[in-house]
């Protein structure tokens, strides 16, 4: 008999628990980068130069940086791991580069809107408001559905017919919601760190976090695919949700 259906909320909470350790590592690394920005003069000069590039090149920088950090680098890492090498490498490369280049433009515009609406202050209450608007507005209404649809299309071997067939159920409840819960868990502290930086550095920091998260989850997925003990199998069950959320 088929297994009983799992509640989307329970699936999301299970994925969040599975991603606990990678999430904590991500928070620590992101917080360390922000701390170093405000206390290490050399690093601050380098990052401010990155912010100057973003100001100078605008949307071209946004698309190129996002395509590189969120699309190309994770793809290269997967290509280097035979167990996780995509079946259609060129199609997945184009998909990753184009999708992340476009969706990160919407994220950058949202960051700019937040700076316009609430100011560019890094005071704790301003950071809290921006984080709440991001996690409760932009993420569930734009980012999570777009990510779910994009990756569903990819998982359906880029077939629109198979993708449309997958919409016969409750798409948001069954596909978006289980990924939204771990997204909230992982990215709420991460995006709060992003809003602790000046507006010109928020997208570059988000790209770095996204790249770090993707590479870390790919590494966990690769480790989980090595045939070994039952503990390895359990790790595979946990990391599969991490790989789905990040990639």
N, C-alpha and C positions, 0 to 999 in steps of 0.2 A: 504494500500500500504506500502511496506517496506520503511524505512527511507532512504534518499539519502546517498550515501557513504561519509564518512568523509575523508578528506585529511590526510595522515599520518603525515604531518608536523603540521596540525592543532590539530590532536589528541595528538601529542607529546607536543605541546605548552600548551594545556589544562591540560595535566598531570603535566607539570612543574609548572603551576600556582597552581594546586591543592596541590602540594607538597612544596609550598613556605615556609610555617611556619615550617613544620618538617625539611626542608632543612636548614633554618636559625638556628634552634636549634642544628642540627648536626654540623654546622660550628662553632658555639660558643663553644660547648663542646669539639670538636677536637682541636680548637685553644687554649682553656684553658688548655688542657692536655699538649700540646707542650710548652706553656708558663710555666706551672708548672715544666716540665722536666728541663728547663734551669734555673729555679729560686728556686726550692725546692730541697734541697740536698737529703732529704730522699727519695722522689719519684724518683729522678734520679738514686739513688743507686738500687732501686727496679727494675726499667725499664732496667738498664744496666745488671742486673742479668738475666732478660728475654732475652736480646740480647745475653748474654753468652750462655744460653741454646740453642738458635737458631744456634749459631755458632758451638756448640758442637754436636748437633744432626742433623743438616742440614735438609734434605728433610723429615725426620721422624717428626721433630718438625713442619715443615710447614703443613704437612698433618694432624697431630693430632690437632694442634691449629685451623686450618681452619675448620676441621670437627666439633670441639667443638663449636666454636663461631658462625660460619655461618650456621651449620647444626643442631647440637643437641639442643643448647639452644633455638633457635626460634621454633623448633619442640616441646620442652617441654612446652614452653609458649603457643603455640596453643593448645596443649593437655589439658592445664589448663582452656581453654575457650571453653565451650560447643558449642557456636555459630560458632566457627572457627575450631573445631576439624576435622582433615582430615578423609575422608571416609575410606581410607586404611592406617591406622597409620604406620604399620610396613614397607610397601612399601615406603611411603613418608620419613620415617626415614632413610632407607637405601639409597634412592635416594639423600636426602640432605647431608648425611654424606659423601658418596662416591663422589658425584659431586663436592661439595665445597672443599673437600680434594684434588681433582685432579686439578680443575680449578685454585685454589689459588697457586698451584705449578707453573703454567705458569705465574701467576702474579709475584711471587717471582723471577723467572728466569728473567723476564723482568726488575724488579727492579735491579737485579744484573748486567744485561746488561747495564742499564742506568748508574750505578755507574762506570762500566768499560769504557763506552763511554765518559761520561762527568765529571767523578770524583765524590768524595763523599762530595764535598763542599756544604754548605747550603747557599751560596750566592744567592741573589734574582734572578739574571739572570740565574743561573744554575737551580734553582727551577722552573723558568718559562719555560726553555727549556724542562726539564723533564716532566713537566705537559702537555705541548703542545704535546710532543711525545706520551705520554700516552693517552690523550684524542682524539688525531687525528690519532693515529696509532694503538696501542694495543687495545683500547676500541672498535672502529668500525670494526676492522678486525678480532679480536679474541674473546674478552670478550662478546660483545653484541650478536653476532650470536650464540655463544655457550650457553649463558644464555637463549636466545629466544628458541633455539631448545630443550634444556633440560626441560624448563618449559612448552613448547608446548607438549612434550612427556608426562610429568606428567599430564597436564590438559586433555590429551586424554586418561587418565586412563592407562598410560603405554602401550598403544597399538601402535605398529609400523605401523599397517595397517591404523589406524585413523590418525596417524602423517603424513604418506606419502600422504594421501588424502588432508591434509591441505597444502601440498606443491604445489597444482595445481595452486594457485595464485602466485603473486610475493612475495616470502617469505621475502626477505630483506625489500622491500618497505612496505608491509602490516603488518609485525610482528616485525621485528627488528627496523625499523626506528621510529615507535611511542614510543618505549621504549628507544631508543638511545637519543632522545632529552631531556627527563627529567633526563636521566643518566648524560648527559653533564652538565645539570643545577645543579644537586645535587653534583656530584662527582668532578667537576673541582676545587672548593675551597677545598673540602675534600682531594683530592689527592695532592694538593699543600701543605696542612698541613703535609701529610705523608712524602713528600720529604724534609720537614724542619727538619727531624730527621736523625740520623745516619743510614746507610744502614741496620745494623742488627736489627733495630727497626721499619723499614718501614712496613714489613709484619705484625708484631704484632699490630701496630697501625691501619693498614687497616682492620684487623680482628675485632678489637674493634669497629671501625666505622661501619663496616658491621653489626655486632651484634646489636649495638645500633639502627641503622637504621631499621633493621628488627623488633626488639621488639617494637619500636615506631610505625611503620606502622601497625603491628598486633594489637596494642592497639587502633589505630584509626579505623581500620576495625571493631574491636569488638564493639566499641562505636557506629559506624554507623549502626550496625545491630540491635540496640535496637529500638523497635517500639515506636515512640514518635511523634514529630511534623514534619512539612514539613522541618524545618531546619535540623532535623536529617537526613531526606532523602537526602537533598542536600549535607550534610557531607558525606553520603554514596557514592554518585556519585564521590566525590572528592577523598575519601580515597581508592576506589577500585583501582585506578591507582597506588597509593602509595603501596598498598599491592602487586600488580603484579610486580612492579619494584624491590621490596626489597626481596620478599620471594624466 
